[in-house]
């Protein structure tokens, strides 16, 4: 009976560790999604600046 209890405790511990792993992966995925969104926003901002600079340079073209 003691062996069964030990085995069940081991399974319980393993399930808990797996659940923590899933939580960590999920949190990392959420962070990554946010970071990718931030990069996209910065890229859009940079494209607007490029358009403005091209307009300024165009004023000097003959």
N, CA, C and O atoms as CSV, one atom per row, in Angstrom:
chain,resi,resn,atom,element,x,y,z
A,1,UNK,N,N,0.822,-1.190,0.000
A,1,UNK,CA,C,0.000,0.000,0.000
A,1,UNK,C,C,0.867,1.255,0.000
A,1,UNK,O,O,0.530,2.250,-0.643
A,2,UNK,N,N,1.965,1.205,0.712
A,2,UNK,CA,C,2.880,2.341,0.785
A,2,UNK,C,C,3.476,2.642,-0.594
A,2,UNK,O,O,3.672,3.804,-0.952
A,3,UNK,N,N,3.760,1.592,-1.358
A,3,UNK,CA,C,4.322,1.768,-2.699
A,3,UNK,C,C,3.358,2.483,-3.622
A,3,UNK,O,O,3.769,3.316,-4.430
A,4,UNK,N,N,2.070,2.161,-3.507
A,4,UNK,CA,C,1.058,2.816,-4.332
A,4,UNK,C,C,0.971,4.296,-3.977
A,4,UNK,O,O,0.870,5.152,-4.856
A,5,UNK,N,N,1.010,4.587,-2.678
A,5,UNK,CA,C,0.935,5.979,-2.248
A,5,UNK,C,C,2.133,6.771,-2.763
A,5,UNK,O,O,1.979,7.909,-3.208
A,6,UNK,N,N,3.305,6.188,-2.707
A,6,UNK,CA,C,4.516,6.857,-3.201
A,6,UNK,C,C,4.406,7.093,-4.703
A,6,UNK,O,O,4.759,8.161,-5.201
A,7,UNK,N,N,3.914,6.086,-5.417
A,7,UNK,CA,C,3.753,6.231,-6.869
A,7,UNK,C,C,2.751,7.329,-7.203
A,7,UNK,O,O,2.975,8.120,-8.119
A,8,UNK,N,N,1.653,7.379,-6.467
A,8,UNK,CA,C,0.654,8.422,-6.695
A,8,UNK,C,C,1.220,9.805,-6.378
A,8,UNK,O,O,0.924,10.774,-7.078
A,9,UNK,N,N,2.020,9.897,-5.342
A,9,UNK,CA,C,2.665,11.175,-5.021
A,9,UNK,C,C,3.615,11.600,-6.129
A,9,UNK,O,O,3.700,12.782,-6.464
A,10,UNK,N,N,4.330,10.634,-6.695
A,10,UNK,CA,C,5.239,10.934,-7.807
A,10,UNK,C,C,4.466,11.440,-9.027
A,10,UNK,O,O,4.876,12.392,-9.690
A,11,UNK,N,N,3.337,10.778,-9.305
A,11,UNK,CA,C,2.511,11.205,-10.435
A,11,UNK,C,C,1.967,12.609,-10.169
A,11,UNK,O,O,1.967,13.457,-11.061
A,12,UNK,N,N,1.513,12.849,-8.963
A,12,UNK,CA,C,0.982,14.159,-8.588
A,12,UNK,C,C,2.042,15.243,-8.767
A,12,UNK,O,O,1.751,16.323,-9.281
A,13,UNK,N,N,3.262,14.955,-8.344
A,13,UNK,CA,C,4.363,15.903,-8.493
A,13,UNK,C,C,4.659,16.163,-9.971
A,13,UNK,O,O,4.867,17.305,-10.378
A,14,UNK,N,N,4.674,15.103,-10.761
A,14,UNK,CA,C,4.952,15.246,-12.193
A,14,UNK,C,C,3.882,16.066,-12.891
A,14,UNK,O,O,4.195,16.912,-13.729
A,15,UNK,N,N,2.626,15.825,-12.556
A,15,UNK,CA,C,1.533,16.587,-13.156
A,15,UNK,C,C,1.656,18.059,-12.770
A,15,UNK,O,O,1.445,18.937,-13.607
A,16,UNK,N,N,1.988,18.333,-11.531
A,16,UNK,CA,C,2.171,19.716,-11.089
A,16,UNK,C,C,3.297,20.404,-11.833
A,16,UNK,O,O,3.166,21.563,-12.226
A,17,UNK,N,N,4.396,19.703,-12.030
A,17,UNK,CA,C,5.530,20.286,-12.750
A,17,UNK,C,C,5.169,20.533,-14.208
A,17,UNK,O,O,5.560,21.548,-14.785
A,18,UNK,N,N,4.424,19.607,-14.802
A,18,UNK,CA,C,4.000,19.795,-16.194
A,18,UNK,C,C,3.072,20.998,-16.313
A,18,UNK,O,O,3.175,21.778,-17.259
A,19,UNK,N,N,2.175,21.143,-15.360
A,19,UNK,CA,C,1.255,22.287,-15.377
A,19,UNK,C,C,2.035,23.592,-15.279
A,19,UNK,O,O,1.719,24.555,-15.977
A,20,UNK,N,N,3.039,23.634,-14.429
A,20,UNK,CA,C,3.869,24.838,-14.326
A,20,UNK,C,C,4.598,25.117,-15.639
A,20,UNK,O,O,4.748,26.270,-16.043
A,21,UNK,N,N,5.046,24.057,-16.293
A,21,UNK,CA,C,5.713,24.222,-17.589
A,21,UNK,C,C,4.774,24.815,-18.621
A,21,UNK,O,O,5.161,25.699,-19.384
A,22,UNK,N,N,3.548,24.334,-18.647
A,22,UNK,CA,C,2.554,24.865,-19.586
A,22,UNK,C,C,2.273,26.333,-19.273
A,22,UNK,O,O,2.158,27.147,-20.190
A,23,UNK,N,N,2.162,26.671,-18.025
A,23,UNK,CA,C,1.930,28.064,-17.633
A,23,UNK,C,C,3.087,28.942,-18.093
A,23,UNK,O,O,2.871,30.028,-18.632
A,24,UNK,N,N,4.305,28.478,-17.882
A,24,UNK,CA,C,5.481,29.266,-18.289
A,24,UNK,C,C,5.514,29.467,-19.795
A,24,UNK,O,O,5.817,30.563,-20.267
A,25,UNK,N,N,5.207,28.424,-20.551
A,25,UNK,CA,C,5.203,28.542,-22.013
A,25,UNK,C,C,4.115,29.514,-22.455
A,25,UNK,O,O,4.336,30.328,-23.351
A,26,UNK,N,N,2.958,29.434,-21.841
A,26,UNK,CA,C,1.858,30.334,-22.188
A,26,UNK,C,C,2.220,31.782,-21.899
A,26,UNK,O,O,1.966,32.663,-22.721
A,27,UNK,N,N,2.811,32.031,-20.737
A,27,UNK,CA,C,3.216,33.399,-20.399
A,27,UNK,C,C,4.264,33.919,-21.369
A,27,UNK,O,O,4.224,35.083,-21.765
A,28,UNK,N,N,5.185,33.075,-21.747
A,28,UNK,CA,C,6.221,33.473,-22.700
A,28,UNK,C,C,5.616,33.766,-24.065
A,28,UNK,O,O,6.032,34.709,-24.739
A,29,UNK,N,N,4.645,32.970,-24.475
A,29,UNK,CA,C,3.983,33.198,-25.762
A,29,UNK,C,C,3.233,34.525,-25.752
A,29,UNK,O,O,3.239,35.248,-26.749
A,30,UNK,N,N,2.592,34.846,-24.641
A,30,UNK,CA,C,1.878,36.125,-24.529
A,30,UNK,C,C,2.868,37.281,-24.607
A,30,UNK,O,O,2.617,38.269,-25.298
A,31,UNK,N,N,3.986,37.163,-23.907
A,31,UNK,CA,C,5.018,38.208,-23.961
A,31,UNK,C,C,5.550,38.370,-25.377
A,31,UNK,O,O,5.739,39.489,-25.854
A,32,UNK,N,N,5.791,37.252,-26.043
A,32,UNK,CA,C,6.317,37.288,-27.404
A,32,UNK,C,C,5.331,37.976,-28.343
A,32,UNK,O,O,5.729,38.775,-29.191
A,33,UNK,N,N,4.064,37.669,-28.191
A,33,UNK,CA,C,3.038,38.297,-29.021
A,33,UNK,C,C,3.033,39.805,-28.809
A,33,UNK,O,O,2.940,40.571,-29.768
A,34,UNK,N,N,3.131,40.227,-27.559
A,34,UNK,CA,C,3.186,41.657,-27.268
A,34,UNK,C,C,4.414,42.306,-27.867
A,34,UNK,O,O,4.337,43.411,-28.404
A,35,UNK,N,N,5.547,41.631,-27.778
A,35,UNK,CA,C,6.784,42.186,-28.326
A,35,UNK,C,C,6.722,42.294,-29.844
A,35,UNK,O,O,7.193,43.278,-30.416
A,36,UNK,N,N,6.147,41.298,-30.497
A,36,UNK,CA,C,6.009,41.338,-31.958
A,36,UNK,C,C,5.092,42.496,-32.359
A,36,UNK,O,O,5.340,43.179,-33.352
A,37,UNK,N,N,4.051,42.704,-31.591
A,37,UNK,CA,C,3.147,43.824,-31.858
A,37,UNK,C,C,3.888,45.155,-31.714
A,37,UNK,O,O,3.719,46.058,-32.534
A,38,UNK,N,N,4.703,45.268,-30.678
A,38,UNK,CA,C,5.494,46.496,-30.479
A,38,UNK,C,C,6.446,46.721,-31.643
A,38,UNK,O,O,6.611,47.852,-32.100
A,39,UNK,N,N,7.066,45.665,-32.120
A,39,UNK,CA,C,7.989,45.778,-33.262
A,39,UNK,C,C,7.231,46.244,-34.494
A,39,UNK,O,O,7.720,47.085,-35.247
A,40,UNK,N,N,6.038,45.699,-34.702
A,40,UNK,CA,C,5.213,46.119,-35.833
A,40,UNK,C,C,4.857,47.590,-35.751
A,40,UNK,O,O,4.886,48.299,-36.757
A,41,UNK,N,N,4.525,48.047,-34.565
A,41,UNK,CA,C,4.196,49.467,-34.386
A,41,UNK,C,C,5.403,50.352,-34.672
A,41,UNK,O,O,5.271,51.408,-35.292
A,42,UNK,N,N,6.568,49.926,-34.225
A,42,UNK,CA,C,7.798,50.696,-34.491
A,42,UNK,C,C,8.100,50.714,-35.983
A,42,UNK,O,O,8.520,51.739,-36.521
A,43,UNK,N,N,7.889,49.596,-36.648
A,43,UNK,CA,C,8.136,49.538,-38.094
A,43,UNK,C,C,7.198,50.488,-38.826
A,43,UNK,O,O,7.620,51.186,-39.748
A,44,UNK,N,N,5.934,50.521,-38.424
A,44,UNK,CA,C,4.982,51.457,-39.041
A,44,UNK,C,C,5.428,52.900,-38.829
A,44,UNK,O,O,5.366,53.722,-39.743
A,45,UNK,N,N,5.870,53.190,-37.628
A,45,UNK,CA,C,6.347,54.538,-37.322
A,45,UNK,C,C,7.557,54.886,-38.183
A,45,UNK,O,O,7.660,55.998,-38.701
A,46,UNK,N,N,8.462,53.939,-38.330
A,46,UNK,CA,C,9.657,54.174,-39.146
A,46,UNK,C,C,9.300,54.401,-40.604
A,46,UNK,O,O,9.923,55.224,-41.275
A,47,UNK,N,N,8.295,53.674,-41.106
A,47,UNK,CA,C,7.872,53.869,-42.495
A,47,UNK,C,C,7.294,55.268,-42.703
A,47,UNK,O,O,7.506,55.882,-43.749
A,48,UNK,N,N,6.574,55.764,-41.717
A,48,UNK,CA,C,6.037,57.123,-41.816
A,48,UNK,C,C,7.176,58.140,-41.861
A,48,UNK,O,O,7.123,59.111,-42.615
A,49,UNK,N,N,8.194,57.909,-41.056
A,49,UNK,CA,C,9.357,58.809,-41.051
A,49,UNK,C,C,10.070,58.750,-42.397
A,49,UNK,O,O,10.504,59.780,-42.913
A,50,UNK,N,N,10.192,57.560,-42.965
A,50,UNK,CA,C,10.827,57.408,-44.282
A,50,UNK,C,C,10.054,58.202,-45.325
A,50,UNK,O,O,10.647,58.898,-46.149
A,51,UNK,N,N,8.737,58.097,-45.289
A,51,UNK,CA,C,7.925,58.860,-46.248
A,51,UNK,C,C,8.141,60.360,-46.085
A,51,UNK,O,O,8.247,61.084,-47.075
A,52,UNK,N,N,8.207,60.823,-44.856
A,52,UNK,CA,C,8.445,62.249,-44.610
A,52,UNK,C,C,9.816,62.672,-45.132
A,52,UNK,O,O,9.956,63.721,-45.762
A,53,UNK,N,N,10.818,61.847,-44.863
A,53,UNK,CA,C,12.170,62.178,-45.328
A,53,UNK,C,C,12.248,62.159,-46.853
A,53,UNK,O,O,12.904,63.013,-47.449
A,54,UNK,N,N,11.587,61.199,-47.484
A,54,UNK,CA,C,11.567,61.158,-48.944
A,54,UNK,C,C,10.912,62.424,-49.501
A,54,UNK,O,O,11.347,62.956,-50.523
A,55,UNK,N,N,9.880,62.895,-48.833
A,55,UNK,CA,C,9.236,64.141,-49.273
A,55,UNK,C,C,10.181,65.316,-49.176
A,55,UNK,O,O,10.228,66.163,-50.069
A,56,UNK,N,N,10.930,65.367,-48.094
A,56,UNK,CA,C,11.903,66.475,-47.917
A,56,UNK,C,C,13.007,66.391,-48.955
A,56,UNK,O,O,13.406,67.410,-49.520
A,57,UNK,N,N,13.500,65.196,-49.211
A,57,UNK,CA,C,14.570,65.025,-50.210
A,57,UNK,C,C,14.048,65.379,-51.589
A,57,UNK,O,O,14.773,65.952,-52.403
A,58,UNK,N,N,12.795,65.042,-51.857
A,58,UNK,CA,C,12.200,65.327,-53.153
A,58,UNK,C,C,12.159,66.804,-53.474
A,58,UNK,O,O,12.137,67.182,-54.645
A,59,UNK,N,N,12.150,67.641,-52.461
A,59,UNK,CA,C,12.149,69.083,-52.677
A,59,UNK,C,C,13.447,69.569,-53.311
A,59,UNK,O,O,13.472,70.619,-53.954
A,60,UNK,N,N,14.524,68.810,-53.131
A,60,UNK,CA,C,15.833,69.224,-53.637
A,60,UNK,C,C,16.180,68.584,-54.972
A,60,UNK,O,O,17.206,68.919,-55.564
A,61,UNK,N,N,15.348,67.674,-55.457
A,61,UNK,CA,C,15.636,67.019,-56.737
A,61,UNK,C,C,15.328,67.980,-57.866
A,61,UNK,O,O,14.364,68.743,-57.812
A,62,UNK,N,N,16.174,67.929,-58.901
A,62,UNK,CA,C,15.988,68.803,-60.068
A,62,UNK,C,C,15.136,68.158,-61.097
A,62,UNK,O,O,14.877,68.752,-62.144
